[in-house]
Structures are given as structure tokens and as C-alpha cells.
């Protein structure tokens, strides 16, 4: 078996100017926010909570309303999530819920999103 070996030599003169690249990571921050539209809180560890997908978000609050406009859940935590239960801990029925979200990004961009989320438990909470 033959082996071919390549040897590369780089010679630099001491009089040559050095190229230097610098990057400010603090300035590389673009905020992004996405609202999922369905989740299945059935404790199978797959898609069990409704949580906005955030990137470089510093402030976040969202509220969940039922189809009659009644407040079901709200949080002001950046990593907050809804597990399909009311604030009193009662499981919600399968169906479509309305989400209102406000947030602020690290770039000081304000976000105001509204959307629908489908809650589907497949009867998991029924006895």
C-alpha cells in the first residue's frame, strides 16, 4: 500500500503586517420569538408544554384565554410555560385557546404577538 504525504510550509517574514480579526460577541444578538400552535400535555415527555421559542429575549409575558375570552393562565417569566392547566391547577379541555404575548429582546426590540394554540390531551385527563 502506497502512502502519499503532503507537507505544506508557510514562511512568514517578520516585516509582514499581521492580519487580525476581532469579533464583538455582545453585539451579535438578534432577538427572535416564535409561538408554537399545538401541544399535547400527556406526560410522554414530547411536546408536553406550550412555551414560546425564544432567542435573546430579556422580558416576556403571555396570557392564555379560552374561546369565551376568560383568562386561563398567565406568566411573566422569560422561561415560563403553560402545561394545559388553569392557574388553579385544573386541567383544561381539549380545544383551541388564544395567546397574547409581549416581549422585549436584548436588542431592545419590542414584540407583541397574538395567536391560537391547540391543546390536545387525547382524553388523558379524563377518569
C-alpha angles and dihedrals in degrees: 000000000000123000124202116205123196118202118193121196122196116193119192125191118224089230094059117106114246119235112224127190121197129182128194106216093187090066093048096084121121115172120226134179133185130180116214115221103212140029137174115213098194099124096250090124091243118109092334097151138042107236128159111242105239136188120184094347115154101180128029138167130168138176130203121212131187123231091273092056096253116147109247103171141356138179138177097197119117089222093037122138141182117235097193095267132109120250087263091056100254115139114248123230121254111270147087120313131186122237126201115189135181124184144162124219130217086253088059091250113149120222128199114178132173125186149138127262126195115221112203122174098159090227093305093141096046115103 
